[in-house]
Amino acid sequence: MIAIVFIFYFLLIRPQRKEQKRQQEMIQNIRTGDEVVTSGGIVGEVIRADPDRLIIRTAGESKIAVERIRVSRKIEVGEKQR
């Protein structure tokens, strides 16, 4: 029974916690000038970064405010050229 608990922990819980930690670190390290994708699929450049909110500029010079936790990923430099 204890072996099953250890297997369950190492195969399911531990990887999920590592991913959550990685996501939180990425969100906290977003700075002005970074390009991000929100959980809703909106792509834009961060023009202001507040502790809980980001102001991003999307295509056509539109500016929108989003919560930091709604950012799903940061677009890295190599991805921009695709």
mmCIF file of the N, C-alpha and C atoms, coordinates in Angstrom:
data_MODEL
# 
_entry.id   MODEL 
# 
loop_
_atom_site.group_PDB 
_atom_site.id 
_atom_site.type_symbol 
_atom_site.label_atom_id 
_atom_site.label_alt_id 
_atom_site.label_comp_id 
_atom_site.label_asym_id 
_atom_site.label_entity_id 
_atom_site.label_seq_id 
_atom_site.pdbx_PDB_ins_code 
_atom_site.Cartn_x 
_atom_site.Cartn_y 
_atom_site.Cartn_z 
_atom_site.occupancy 
_atom_site.B_iso_or_equiv 
_atom_site.pdbx_formal_charge 
_atom_site.auth_seq_id 
_atom_site.auth_comp_id 
_atom_site.auth_asym_id 
_atom_site.auth_atom_id 
_atom_site.pdbx_PDB_model_num 
ATOM 1   N N  . MET A 1 1  ? 0.820  -1.199 0.000   1.00 0.00 ? 1  MET A N  1 
ATOM 2   C CA . MET A 1 1  ? 0.000  0.000  0.000   1.00 0.00 ? 1  MET A CA 1 
ATOM 3   C C  . MET A 1 1  ? 0.871  1.273  0.000   1.00 0.00 ? 1  MET A C  1 
ATOM 4   N N  . ILE A 1 2  ? 1.925  1.261  0.810   1.00 0.00 ? 2  ILE A N  1 
ATOM 5   C CA . ILE A 1 2  ? 2.815  2.418  0.873   1.00 0.00 ? 2  ILE A CA 1 
ATOM 6   C C  . ILE A 1 2  ? 3.527  2.610  -0.461  1.00 0.00 ? 2  ILE A C  1 
ATOM 7   N N  . ALA A 1 3  ? 3.870  1.519  -1.114  1.00 0.00 ? 3  ALA A N  1 
ATOM 8   C CA . ALA A 1 3  ? 4.527  1.609  -2.423  1.00 0.00 ? 3  ALA A CA 1 
ATOM 9   C C  . ALA A 1 3  ? 3.622  2.292  -3.439  1.00 0.00 ? 3  ALA A C  1 
ATOM 10  N N  . ILE A 1 4  ? 2.341  2.018  -3.384  1.00 0.00 ? 4  ILE A N  1 
ATOM 11  C CA . ILE A 1 4  ? 1.384  2.645  -4.305  1.00 0.00 ? 4  ILE A CA 1 
ATOM 12  C C  . ILE A 1 4  ? 1.329  4.149  -4.061  1.00 0.00 ? 4  ILE A C  1 
ATOM 13  N N  . VAL A 1 5  ? 1.353  4.544  -2.806  1.00 0.00 ? 5  VAL A N  1 
ATOM 14  C CA . VAL A 1 5  ? 1.331  5.971  -2.468  1.00 0.00 ? 5  VAL A CA 1 
ATOM 15  C C  . VAL A 1 5  ? 2.587  6.661  -3.011  1.00 0.00 ? 5  VAL A C  1 
ATOM 16  N N  . PHE A 1 6  ? 3.756  6.046  -2.847  1.00 0.00 ? 6  PHE A N  1 
ATOM 17  C CA . PHE A 1 6  ? 4.998  6.619  -3.369  1.00 0.00 ? 6  PHE A CA 1 
ATOM 18  C C  . PHE A 1 6  ? 4.967  6.719  -4.894  1.00 0.00 ? 6  PHE A C  1 
ATOM 19  N N  . ILE A 1 7  ? 4.492  5.691  -5.546  1.00 0.00 ? 7  ILE A N  1 
ATOM 20  C CA . ILE A 1 7  ? 4.393  5.708  -7.009  1.00 0.00 ? 7  ILE A CA 1 
ATOM 21  C C  . ILE A 1 7  ? 3.444  6.815  -7.453  1.00 0.00 ? 7  ILE A C  1 
ATOM 22  N N  . PHE A 1 8  ? 2.297  6.909  -6.794  1.00 0.00 ? 8  PHE A N  1 
ATOM 23  C CA . PHE A 1 8  ? 1.314  7.945  -7.110  1.00 0.00 ? 8  PHE A CA 1 
ATOM 24  C C  . PHE A 1 8  ? 1.936  9.335  -6.947  1.00 0.00 ? 8  PHE A C  1 
ATOM 25  N N  . TYR A 1 9  ? 2.672  9.536  -5.857  1.00 0.00 ? 9  TYR A N  1 
ATOM 26  C CA . TYR A 1 9  ? 3.302  10.828 -5.597  1.00 0.00 ? 9  TYR A CA 1 
ATOM 27  C C  . TYR A 1 9  ? 4.327  11.176 -6.674  1.00 0.00 ? 9  TYR A C  1 
ATOM 28  N N  . PHE A 1 10 ? 5.224  10.247 -6.979  1.00 0.00 ? 10 PHE A N  1 
ATOM 29  C CA . PHE A 1 10 ? 6.307  10.537 -7.921  1.00 0.00 ? 10 PHE A CA 1 
ATOM 30  C C  . PHE A 1 10 ? 5.847  10.602 -9.374  1.00 0.00 ? 10 PHE A C  1 
ATOM 31  N N  . LEU A 1 11 ? 4.754  9.949  -9.718  1.00 0.00 ? 11 LEU A N  1 
ATOM 32  C CA . LEU A 1 11 ? 4.284  9.982  -11.102 1.00 0.00 ? 11 LEU A CA 1 
ATOM 33  C C  . LEU A 1 11 ? 3.256  11.073 -11.371 1.00 0.00 ? 11 LEU A C  1 
ATOM 34  N N  . LEU A 1 12 ? 2.507  11.486 -10.359 1.00 0.00 ? 12 LEU A N  1 
ATOM 35  C CA . LEU A 1 12 ? 1.439  12.453 -10.595 1.00 0.00 ? 12 LEU A CA 1 
ATOM 36  C C  . LEU A 1 12 ? 1.612  13.771 -9.836  1.00 0.00 ? 12 LEU A C  1 
ATOM 37  N N  . ILE A 1 13 ? 1.776  13.701 -8.560  1.00 0.00 ? 13 ILE A N  1 
ATOM 38  C CA . ILE A 1 13 ? 1.767  14.916 -7.742  1.00 0.00 ? 13 ILE A CA 1 
ATOM 39  C C  . ILE A 1 13 ? 3.046  15.730 -7.898  1.00 0.00 ? 13 ILE A C  1 
ATOM 40  N N  . ARG A 1 14 ? 4.183  15.104 -7.816  1.00 0.00 ? 14 ARG A N  1 
ATOM 41  C CA . ARG A 1 14 ? 5.460  15.828 -7.890  1.00 0.00 ? 14 ARG A CA 1 
ATOM 42  C C  . ARG A 1 14 ? 5.641  16.564 -9.220  1.00 0.00 ? 14 ARG A C  1 
ATOM 43  N N  . PRO A 1 15 ? 5.412  15.923 -10.368 1.00 0.00 ? 15 PRO A N  1 
ATOM 44  C CA . PRO A 1 15 ? 5.555  16.663 -11.635 1.00 0.00 ? 15 PRO A CA 1 
ATOM 45  C C  . PRO A 1 15 ? 4.580  17.840 -11.750 1.00 0.00 ? 15 PRO A C  1 
ATOM 46  N N  . GLN A 1 16 ? 3.376  17.672 -11.221 1.00 0.00 ? 16 GLN A N  1 
ATOM 47  C CA . GLN A 1 16 ? 2.396  18.753 -11.273 1.00 0.00 ? 16 GLN A CA 1 
ATOM 48  C C  . GLN A 1 16 ? 2.865  19.942 -10.432 1.00 0.00 ? 16 GLN A C  1 
ATOM 49  N N  . ARG A 1 17 ? 3.412  19.688 -9.262  1.00 0.00 ? 17 ARG A N  1 
ATOM 50  C CA . ARG A 1 17 ? 3.927  20.764 -8.411  1.00 0.00 ? 17 ARG A CA 1 
ATOM 51  C C  . ARG A 1 17 ? 5.104  21.475 -9.069  1.00 0.00 ? 17 ARG A C  1 
ATOM 52  N N  . LYS A 1 18 ? 5.982  20.726 -9.726  1.00 0.00 ? 18 LYS A N  1 
ATOM 53  C CA . LYS A 1 18 ? 7.119  21.339 -10.416 1.00 0.00 ? 18 LYS A CA 1 
ATOM 54  C C  . LYS A 1 18 ? 6.633  22.254 -11.539 1.00 0.00 ? 18 LYS A C  1 
ATOM 55  N N  . GLU A 1 19 ? 5.619  21.830 -12.277 1.00 0.00 ? 19 GLU A N  1 
ATOM 56  C CA . GLU A 1 19 ? 5.062  22.640 -13.361 1.00 0.00 ? 19 GLU A CA 1 
ATOM 57  C C  . GLU A 1 19 ? 4.407  23.899 -12.808 1.00 0.00 ? 19 GLU A C  1 
ATOM 58  N N  . GLN A 1 20 ? 3.671  23.783 -11.707 1.00 0.00 ? 20 GLN A N  1 
ATOM 59  C CA . GLN A 1 20 ? 3.050  24.952 -11.090 1.00 0.00 ? 20 GLN A CA 1 
ATOM 60  C C  . GLN A 1 20 ? 4.110  25.958 -10.641 1.00 0.00 ? 20 GLN A C  1 
ATOM 61  N N  . LYS A 1 21 ? 5.189  25.471 -10.057 1.00 0.00 ? 21 LYS A N  1 
ATOM 62  C CA . LYS A 1 21 ? 6.265  26.350 -9.606  1.00 0.00 ? 21 LYS A CA 1 
ATOM 63  C C  . LYS A 1 21 ? 6.919  27.050 -10.794 1.00 0.00 ? 21 LYS A C  1 
ATOM 64  N N  . ARG A 1 22 ? 7.160  26.317 -11.879 1.00 0.00 ? 22 ARG A N  1 
ATOM 65  C CA . ARG A 1 22 ? 7.755  26.897 -13.076 1.00 0.00 ? 22 ARG A CA 1 
ATOM 66  C C  . ARG A 1 22 ? 6.843  27.985 -13.651 1.00 0.00 ? 22 ARG A C  1 
ATOM 67  N N  . GLN A 1 23 ? 5.532  27.731 -13.692 1.00 0.00 ? 23 GLN A N  1 
ATOM 68  C CA . GLN A 1 23 ? 4.562  28.695 -14.215 1.00 0.00 ? 23 GLN A CA 1 
ATOM 69  C C  . GLN A 1 23 ? 4.538  29.953 -13.343 1.00 0.00 ? 23 GLN A C  1 
ATOM 70  N N  . GLN A 1 24 ? 4.543  29.789 -12.024 1.00 0.00 ? 24 GLN A N  1 
ATOM 71  C CA . GLN A 1 24 ? 4.536  30.940 -11.124 1.00 0.00 ? 24 GLN A CA 1 
ATOM 72  C C  . GLN A 1 24 ? 5.796  31.784 -11.279 1.00 0.00 ? 24 GLN A C  1 
ATOM 73  N N  . GLU A 1 25 ? 6.940  31.136 -11.429 1.00 0.00 ? 25 GLU A N  1 
ATOM 74  C CA . GLU A 1 25 ? 8.189  31.875 -11.628 1.00 0.00 ? 25 GLU A CA 1 
ATOM 75  C C  . GLU A 1 25 ? 8.162  32.646 -12.940 1.00 0.00 ? 25 GLU A C  1 
ATOM 76  N N  . MET A 1 26 ? 7.638  32.041 -13.994 1.00 0.00 ? 26 MET A N  1 
ATOM 77  C CA . MET A 1 26 ? 7.542  32.714 -15.287 1.00 0.00 ? 26 MET A CA 1 
ATOM 78  C C  . MET A 1 26 ? 6.650  33.953 -15.165 1.00 0.00 ? 26 MET A C  1 
ATOM 79  N N  . ILE A 1 27 ? 5.518  33.815 -14.491 1.00 0.00 ? 27 ILE A N  1 
ATOM 80  C CA . ILE A 1 27 ? 4.588  34.932 -14.339 1.00 0.00 ? 27 ILE A CA 1 
ATOM 81  C C  . ILE A 1 27 ? 5.227  36.065 -13.535 1.00 0.00 ? 27 ILE A C  1 
ATOM 82  N N  . GLN A 1 28 ? 5.930  35.732 -12.472 1.00 0.00 ? 28 GLN A N  1 
ATOM 83  C CA . GLN A 1 28 ? 6.558  36.762 -11.642 1.00 0.00 ? 28 GLN A CA 1 
ATOM 84  C C  . GLN A 1 28 ? 7.719  37.460 -12.350 1.00 0.00 ? 28 GLN A C  1 
ATOM 85  N N  . ASN A 1 29 ? 8.328  36.812 -13.327 1.00 0.00 ? 29 ASN A N  1 
ATOM 86  C CA . ASN A 1 29 ? 9.480  37.387 -14.031 1.00 0.00 ? 29 ASN A CA 1 
ATOM 87  C C  . ASN A 1 29 ? 9.116  38.134 -15.308 1.00 0.00 ? 29 ASN A C  1 
ATOM 88  N N  . ILE A 1 30 ? 7.844  38.334 -15.574 1.00 0.00 ? 30 ILE A N  1 
ATOM 89  C CA . ILE A 1 30 ? 7.432  39.095 -16.760 1.00 0.00 ? 30 ILE A CA 1 
ATOM 90  C C  . ILE A 1 30 ? 7.748  40.571 -16.526 1.00 0.00 ? 30 ILE A C  1 
ATOM 91  N N  . ARG A 1 31 ? 8.384  41.178 -17.509 1.00 0.00 ? 31 ARG A N  1 
ATOM 92  C CA . ARG A 1 31 ? 8.805  42.578 -17.420 1.00 0.00 ? 31 ARG A CA 1 
ATOM 93  C C  . ARG A 1 31 ? 8.310  43.357 -18.636 1.00 0.00 ? 31 ARG A C  1 
ATOM 94  N N  . THR A 1 32 ? 8.404  44.668 -18.554 1.00 0.00 ? 32 THR A N  1 
ATOM 95  C CA . THR A 1 32 ? 8.053  45.539 -19.670 1.00 0.00 ? 32 THR A CA 1 
ATOM 96  C C  . THR A 1 32 ? 8.893  45.155 -20.884 1.00 0.00 ? 32 THR A C  1 
ATOM 97  N N  . GLY A 1 33 ? 8.240  45.059 -22.035 1.00 0.00 ? 33 GLY A N  1 
ATOM 98  C CA . GLY A 1 33 ? 8.926  44.696 -23.273 1.00 0.00 ? 33 GLY A CA 1 
ATOM 99  C C  . GLY A 1 33 ? 8.771  43.233 -23.640 1.00 0.00 ? 33 GLY A C  1 
ATOM 100 N N  . ASP A 1 34 ? 8.364  42.386 -22.699 1.00 0.00 ? 34 ASP A N  1 
ATOM 101 C CA . ASP A 1 34 ? 8.162  40.964 -22.995 1.00 0.00 ? 34 ASP A CA 1 
ATOM 102 C C  . ASP A 1 34 ? 6.900  40.779 -23.831 1.00 0.00 ? 34 ASP A C  1 
ATOM 103 N N  . GLU A 1 35 ? 6.910  39.785 -24.704 1.00 0.00 ? 35 GLU A N  1 
ATOM 104 C CA . GLU A 1 35 ? 5.707  39.412 -25.441 1.00 0.00 ? 35 GLU A CA 1 
ATOM 105 C C  . GLU A 1 35 ? 5.096  38.212 -24.757 1.00 0.00 ? 35 GLU A C  1 
ATOM 106 N N  . VAL A 1 36 ? 3.766  38.259 -24.567 1.00 0.00 ? 36 VAL A N  1 
ATOM 107 C CA . VAL A 1 36 ? 3.078  37.207 -23.829 1.00 0.00 ? 36 VAL A CA 1 
ATOM 108 C C  . VAL A 1 36 ? 1.832  36.749 -24.577 1.00 0.00 ? 36 VAL A C  1 
ATOM 109 N N  . VAL A 1 37 ? 1.361  35.563 -24.201 1.00 0.00 ? 37 VAL A N  1 
ATOM 110 C CA . VAL A 1 37 ? 0.098  35.024 -24.693 1.00 0.00 ? 37 VAL A CA 1 
ATOM 111 C C  . VAL A 1 37 ? -0.771 34.783 -23.468 1.00 0.00 ? 37 VAL A C  1 
ATOM 112 N N  . THR A 1 38 ? -1.998 35.304 -23.481 1.00 0.00 ? 38 THR A N  1 
ATOM 113 C CA . THR A 1 38 ? -2.897 35.097 -22.352 1.00 0.00 ? 38 THR A CA 1 
ATOM 114 C C  . THR A 1 38 ? -3.607 33.758 -22.483 1.00 0.00 ? 38 THR A C  1 
ATOM 115 N N  . SER A 1 39 ? -4.284 33.358 -21.417 1.00 0.00 ? 39 SER A N  1 
ATOM 116 C CA . SER A 1 39 ? -5.026 32.100 -21.457 1.00 0.00 ? 39 SER A CA 1 
ATOM 117 C C  . SER A 1 39 ? -6.176 32.168 -22.456 1.00 0.00 ? 39 SER A C  1 
ATOM 118 N N  . GLY A 1 40 ? -6.597 33.359 -22.835 1.00 0.00 ? 40 GLY A N  1 
ATOM 119 C CA . GLY A 1 40 ? -7.640 33.530 -23.840 1.00 0.00 ? 40 GLY A CA 1 
ATOM 120 C C  . GLY A 1 40 ? -7.100 33.594 -25.261 1.00 0.00 ? 40 GLY A C  1 
ATOM 121 N N  . GLY A 1 41 ? -5.776 33.515 -25.409 1.00 0.00 ? 41 GLY A N  1 
ATOM 122 C CA . GLY A 1 41 ? -5.168 33.515 -26.732 1.00 0.00 ? 41 GLY A CA 1 
ATOM 123 C C  . GLY A 1 41 ? -4.753 34.875 -27.250 1.00 0.00 ? 41 GLY A C  1 
ATOM 124 N N  . ILE A 1 42 ? -4.859 35.905 -26.434 1.00 0.00 ? 42 ILE A N  1 
ATOM 125 C CA . ILE A 1 42 ? -4.466 37.250 -26.852 1.00 0.00 ? 42 ILE A CA 1 
ATOM 126 C C  . ILE A 1 42 ? -2.946 37.366 -26.778 1.00 0.00 ? 42 ILE A C  1 
ATOM 127 N N  . VAL A 1 43 ? -2.352 37.876 -27.850 1.00 0.00 ? 43 VAL A N  1 
ATOM 128 C CA . VAL A 1 43 ? -0.900 38.047 -27.928 1.00 0.00 ? 43 VAL A CA 1 
ATOM 129 C C  . VAL A 1 43 ? -0.599 39.536 -27.884 1.00 0.00 ? 43 VAL A C  1 
ATOM 130 N N  . GLY A 1 44 ? 0.375  39.918 -27.070 1.00 0.00 ? 44 GLY A N  1 
ATOM 131 C CA . GLY A 1 44 ? 0.726  41.323 -27.004 1.00 0.00 ? 44 GLY A CA 1 
ATOM 132 C C  . GLY A 1 44 ? 2.037  41.558 -26.293 1.00 0.00 ? 44 GLY A C  1 
ATOM 133 N N  . GLU A 1 45 ? 2.484  42.813 -26.353 1.00 0.00 ? 45 GLU A N  1 
ATOM 134 C CA . GLU A 1 45 ? 3.730  43.228 -25.704 1.00 0.00 ? 45 GLU A CA 1 
ATOM 135 C C  . GLU A 1 45 ? 3.392  43.941 -24.403 1.00 0.00 ? 45 GLU A C  1 
ATOM 136 N N  . VAL A 1 46 ? 4.072  43.593 -23.339 1.00 0.00 ? 46 VAL A N  1 
ATOM 137 C CA . VAL A 1 46 ? 3.847  44.219 -22.038 1.00 0.00 ? 46 VAL A CA 1 
ATOM 138 C C  . VAL A 1 46 ? 4.413  45.634 -22.078 1.00 0.00 ? 46 VAL A C  1 
ATOM 139 N N  . ILE A 1 47 ? 3.555  46.623 -21.821 1.00 0.00 ? 47 ILE A N  1 
ATOM 140 C CA . ILE A 1 47 ? 4.028  48.008 -21.792 1.00 0.00 ? 47 ILE A CA 1 
ATOM 141 C C  . ILE A 1 47 ? 4.062  48.556 -20.368 1.00 0.00 ? 47 ILE A C  1 
ATOM 142 N N  . ARG A 1 48 ? 3.404  47.863 -19.441 1.00 0.00 ? 48 ARG A N  1 
ATOM 143 C CA . ARG A 1 48 ? 3.488  48.215 -18.022 1.00 0.00 ? 48 ARG A CA 1 
ATOM 144 C C  . ARG A 1 48 ? 3.242  46.966 -17.196 1.00 0.00 ? 48 ARG A C  1 
ATOM 145 N N  . ALA A 1 49 ? 4.061  46.759 -16.188 1.00 0.00 ? 49 ALA A N  1 
ATOM 146 C CA . ALA A 1 49 ? 3.937  45.582 -15.332 1.00 0.00 ? 49 ALA A CA 1 
ATOM 147 C C  . ALA A 1 49 ? 3.741  46.020 -13.886 1.00 0.00 ? 49 ALA A C  1 
ATOM 148 N N  . ASP A 1 50 ? 2.538  45.824 -13.376 1.00 0.00 ? 50 ASP A N  1 
ATOM 149 C CA . ASP A 1 50 ? 2.227  46.091 -11.978 1.00 0.00 ? 50 ASP A CA 1 
ATOM 150 C C  . ASP A 1 50 ? 2.301  44.766 -11.217 1.00 0.00 ? 50 ASP A C  1 
ATOM 151 N N  . PRO A 1 51 ? 2.271  44.808 -9.891  1.00 0.00 ? 51 PRO A N  1 
ATOM 152 C CA . PRO A 1 51 ? 2.382  43.553 -9.131  1.00 0.00 ? 51 PRO A CA 1 
ATOM 153 C C  . PRO A 1 51 ? 1.316  42.506 -9.476  1.00 0.00 ? 51 PRO A C  1 
ATOM 154 N N  . ASP A 1 52 ? 0.078  42.923 -9.710  1.00 0.00 ? 52 ASP A N  1 
ATOM 155 C CA . ASP A 1 52 ? -0.992 41.968 -9.996  1.00 0.00 ? 52 ASP A CA 1 
ATOM 156 C C  . ASP A 1 52 ? -1.529 42.046 -11.420 1.00 0.00 ? 52 ASP A C  1 
ATOM 157 N N  . ARG A 1 53 ? -1.146 43.088 -12.158 1.00 0.00 ? 53 ARG A N  1 
ATOM 158 C CA . ARG A 1 53 ? -1.725 43.339 -13.466 1.00 0.00 ? 53 ARG A CA 1 
ATOM 159 C C  . ARG A 1 53 ? -0.673 43.697 -14.486 1.00 0.00 ? 53 ARG A C  1 
ATOM 160 N N  . LEU A 1 54 ? -0.990 43.415 -15.738 1.00 0.00 ? 54 LEU A N  1 
ATOM 161 C CA . LEU A 1 54 ? -0.130 43.803 -16.851 1.00 0.00 ? 54 LEU A CA 1 
ATOM 162 C C  . LEU A 1 54 ? -0.963 44.612 -17.834 1.00 0.00 ? 54 LEU A C  1 
ATOM 163 N N  . ILE A 1 55 ? -0.361 45.628 -18.418 1.00 0.00 ? 55 ILE A N  1 
ATOM 164 C CA . ILE A 1 55 ? -0.985 46.344 -19.527 1.00 0.00 ? 55 ILE A CA 1 
ATOM 165 C C  . ILE A 1 55 ? -0.241 45.872 -20.764 1.00 0.00 ? 55 ILE A C  1 
ATOM 166 N N  . ILE A 1 56 ? -0.997 45.298 -21.718 1.00 0.00 ? 56 ILE A N  1 
ATOM 167 C CA . ILE A 1 56 ? -0.344 44.805 -22.930 1.00 0.00 ? 56 ILE A CA 1 
ATOM 168 C C  . ILE A 1 56 ? -0.888 45.526 -24.148 1.00 0.00 ? 56 ILE A C  1 
ATOM 169 N N  . ARG A 1 57 ? 0.002  45.738 -25.115 1.00 0.00 ? 57 ARG A N  1 
ATOM 170 C CA . ARG A 1 57 ? -0.366 46.362 -26.389 1.00 0.00 ? 57 ARG A CA 1 
ATOM 171 C C  . ARG A 1 57 ? -0.533 45.233 -27.390 1.00 0.00 ? 57 ARG A C  1 
ATOM 172 N N  . THR A 1 58 ? -1.706 45.194 -27.996 1.00 0.00 ? 58 THR A N  1 
ATOM 173 C CA . THR A 1 58 ? -1.984 44.176 -29.000 1.00 0.00 ? 58 THR A CA 1 
ATOM 174 C C  . THR A 1 58 ? -1.870 44.805 -30.381 1.00 0.00 ? 58 THR A C  1 
ATOM 175 N N  . ALA A 1 59 ? -2.165 44.052 -31.398 1.00 0.00 ? 59 ALA A N  1 
ATOM 176 C CA . ALA A 1 59 ? -2.115 44.573 -32.771 1.00 0.00 ? 59 ALA A CA 1 
ATOM 177 C C  . ALA A 1 59 ? -3.047 45.771 -32.900 1.00 0.00 ? 59 ALA A C  1 
ATOM 178 N N  . GLY A 1 60 ? -2.635 46.729 -33.689 1.00 0.00 ? 60 GLY A N  1 
ATOM 179 C CA . GLY A 1 60 ? -3.466 47.908 -33.902 1.00 0.00 ? 60 GLY A CA 1 
ATOM 180 C C  . GLY A 1 60 ? -3.390 48.910 -32.769 1.00 0.00 ? 60 GLY A C  1 
ATOM 181 N N  . GLU A 1 61 ? -2.371 48.806 -31.940 1.00 0.00 ? 61 GLU A N  1 
ATOM 182 C CA . GLU A 1 61 ? -2.134 49.741 -30.839 1.00 0.00 ? 61 GLU A CA 1 
ATOM 183 C C  . GLU A 1 61 ? -3.207 49.708 -29.753 1.00 0.00 ? 61 GLU A C  1 
ATOM 184 N N  . SER A 1 62 ? -4.026 48.673 -29.700 1.00 0.00 ? 62 SER A N  1 
ATOM 185 C CA . SER A 1 62 ? -4.982 48.522 -28.603 1.00 0.00 ? 62 SER A CA 1 
ATOM 186 C C  . SER A 1 62 ? -4.221 48.174 -27.336 1.00 0.00 ? 62 SER A C  1 
ATOM 187 N N  . LYS A 1 63 ? -4.683 48.706 -26.214 1.00 0.00 ? 63 LYS A N  1 
ATOM 188 C CA . LYS A 1 63 ? -4.067 48.399 -24.927 1.00 0.00 ? 63 LYS A CA 1 
ATOM 189 C C  . LYS A 1 63 ? -5.123 47.759 -24.039 1.00 0.00 ? 63 LYS A C  1 
ATOM 190 N N  . ILE A 1 64 ? -4.752 46.651 -23.395 1.00 0.00 ? 64 ILE A N  1 
ATOM 191 C CA . ILE A 1 64 ? -5.679 45.991 -22.488 1.00 0.00 ? 64 ILE A CA 1 
ATOM 192 C C  . ILE A 1 64 ? -4.954 45.633 -21.197 1.00 0.00 ? 64 ILE A C  1 
ATOM 193 N N  . ALA A 1 65 ? -5.728 45.579 -20.117 1.00 0.00 ? 65 ALA A N  1 
ATOM 194 C CA . ALA A 1 65 ? -5.190 45.173 -18.818 1.00 0.00 ? 65 ALA A CA 1 
ATOM 195 C C  . ALA A 1 65 ? -5.594 43.728 -18.563 1.00 0.00 ? 65 ALA A C  1 
ATOM 196 N N  . VAL A 1 66 ? -4.642 42.930 -18.119 1.00 0.00 ? 66 VAL A N  1 
ATOM 197 C CA . VAL A 1 66 ? -4.923 41.532 -17.776 1.00 0.00 ? 66 VAL A CA 1 
ATOM 198 C C  . VAL A 1 66 ? -4.255 41.216 -16.439 1.00 0.00 ? 66 VAL A C  1 
ATOM 199 N N  . GLU A 1 67 ? -4.839 40.271 -15.722 1.00 0.00 ? 67 GLU A N  1 
ATOM 200 C CA . GLU A 1 67 ? -4.215 39.804 -14.489 1.00 0.00 ? 67 GLU A CA 1 
ATOM 201 C C  . GLU A 1 67 ? -2.992 38.981 -14.843 1.00 0.00 ? 67 GLU A C  1 
ATOM 202 N N  . ARG A 1 68 ? -1.968 39.075 -14.034 1.00 0.00 ? 68 ARG A N  1 
ATOM 203 C CA . ARG A 1 68 ? -0.747 38.303 -14.290 1.00 0.00 ? 68 ARG A CA 1 
ATOM 204 C C  . ARG A 1 68 ? -1.038 36.812 -14.385 1.00 0.00 ? 68 ARG A C  1 
ATOM 205 N N  . ILE A 1 69 ? -1.927 36.311 -13.538 1.00 0.00 ? 69 ILE A N  1 
ATOM 206 C CA . ILE A 1 69 ? -2.186 34.865 -13.519 1.00 0.00 ? 69 ILE A CA 1 
ATOM 207 C C  . ILE A 1 69 ? -2.863 34.375 -14.794 1.00 0.00 ? 69 ILE A C  1 
ATOM 208 N N  . ARG A 1 70 ? -3.335 35.282 -15.639 1.00 0.00 ? 70 ARG A N  1 
ATOM 209 C CA . ARG A 1 70 ? -3.984 34.900 -16.899 1.00 0.00 ? 70 ARG A CA 1 
ATOM 210 C C  . ARG A 1 70 ? -2.995 34.734 -18.049 1.00 0.00 ? 70 ARG A C  1 
ATOM 211 N N  . VAL A 1 71 ? -1.725 34.991 -17.796 1.00 0.00 ? 71 VAL A N  1 
ATOM 212 C CA . VAL A 1 71 ? -0.703 34.790 -18.829 1.00 0.00 ? 71 VAL A CA 1 
ATOM 213 C C  . VAL A 1 71 ? -0.367 33.309 -18.876 1.00 0.00 ? 71 VAL A C  1 
ATOM 214 N N  . SER A 1 72 ? -0.504 32.714 -20.055 1.00 0.00 ? 72 SER A N  1 
ATOM 215 C CA . SER A 1 72 ? -0.217 31.283 -20.163 1.00 0.00 ? 72 SER A CA 1 
ATOM 216 C C  . SER A 1 72 ? 1.234  31.020 -20.546 1.00 0.00 ? 72 SER A C  1 
ATOM 217 N N  . ARG A 1 73 ? 1.832  31.951 -21.316 1.00 0.00 ? 73 ARG A N  1 
ATOM 218 C CA . ARG A 1 73 ? 3.242  31.761 -21.654 1.00 0.00 ? 73 ARG A CA 1 
ATOM 219 C C  . ARG A 1 73 ? 3.850  33.065 -22.138 1.00 0.00 ? 73 ARG A C  1 
ATOM 220 N N  . LYS A 1 74 ? 5.168  33.085 -22.081 1.00 0.00 ? 74 LYS A N  1 
ATOM 221 C CA . LYS A 1 74 ? 5.950  34.223 -22.562 1.00 0.00 ? 74 LYS A CA 1 
ATOM 222 C C  . LYS A 1 74 ? 6.583  33.796 -23.878 1.00 0.00 ? 74 LYS A C  1 
ATOM 223 N N  . ILE A 1 75 ? 6.498  34.650 -24.882 1.00 0.00 ? 75 ILE A N  1 
ATOM 224 C CA . ILE A 1 75 ? 7.085  34.344 -26.186 1.00 0.00 ? 75 ILE A CA 1 
ATOM 225 C C  . ILE A 1 75 ? 8.567  34.679 -26.123 1.00 0.00 ? 75 ILE A C  1 
ATOM 226 N N  . GLU A 1 76 ? 9.386  33.685 -26.350 1.00 0.00 ? 76 GLU A N  1 
ATOM 227 C CA . GLU A 1 76 ? 10.837 33.876 -26.313 1.00 0.00 ? 76 GLU A CA 1 
ATOM 228 C C  . GLU A 1 76 ? 11.314 34.475 -27.633 1.00 0.00 ? 76 GLU A C  1 
ATOM 229 N N  . VAL A 1 77 ? 12.504 35.026 -27.644 1.00 0.00 ? 77 VAL A N  1 
ATOM 230 C CA . VAL A 1 77 ? 13.057 35.726 -28.809 1.00 0.00 ? 77 VAL A CA 1 
ATOM 231 C C  . VAL A 1 77 ? 13.053 34.845 -30.052 1.00 0.00 ? 77 VAL A C  1 
ATOM 232 N N  . GLY A 1 78 ? 13.439 33.601 -29.961 1.00 0.00 ? 78 GLY A N  1 
ATOM 233 C CA . GLY A 1 78 ? 13.494 32.705 -31.117 1.00 0.00 ? 78 GLY A CA 1 
ATOM 234 C C  . GLY A 1 78 ? 12.137 32.401 -31.710 1.00 0.00 ? 78 GLY A C  1 
ATOM 235 N N  . GLU A 1 79 ? 11.079 32.480 -30.922 1.00 0.00 ? 79 GLU A N  1 
ATOM 236 C CA . GLU A 1 79 ? 9.733  32.183 -31.400 1.00 0.00 ? 79 GLU A CA 1 
ATOM 237 C C  . GLU A 1 79 ? 9.154  33.312 -32.244 1.00 0.00 ? 79 GLU A C  1 
ATOM 238 N N  . LYS A 1 80 ? 9.592  34.539 -32.042 1.00 0.00 ? 80 LYS A N  1 
ATOM 239 C CA . LYS A 1 80 ? 9.028  35.701 -32.723 1.00 0.00 ? 80 LYS A CA 1 
ATOM 240 C C  . LYS A 1 80 ? 9.225  35.646 -34.229 1.00 0.00 ? 80 LYS A C  1 
ATOM 241 N N  . GLN A 1 81 ? 10.268 34.987 -34.692 1.00 0.00 ? 81 GLN A N  1 
ATOM 242 C CA . GLN A 1 81 ? 10.590 34.990 -36.110 1.00 0.00 ? 81 GLN A CA 1 
ATOM 243 C C  . GLN A 1 81 ? 9.844  33.921 -36.893 1.00 0.00 ? 81 GLN A C  1 
ATOM 244 N N  . ARG A 1 82 ? 9.099  33.076 -36.248 1.00 0.00 ? 82 ARG A N  1 
ATOM 245 C CA . ARG A 1 82 ? 8.374  32.008 -36.945 1.00 0.00 ? 82 ARG A CA 1 
ATOM 246 C C  . ARG A 1 82 ? 7.212  32.518 -37.727 1.00 0.00 ? 82 ARG A C  1 
# 
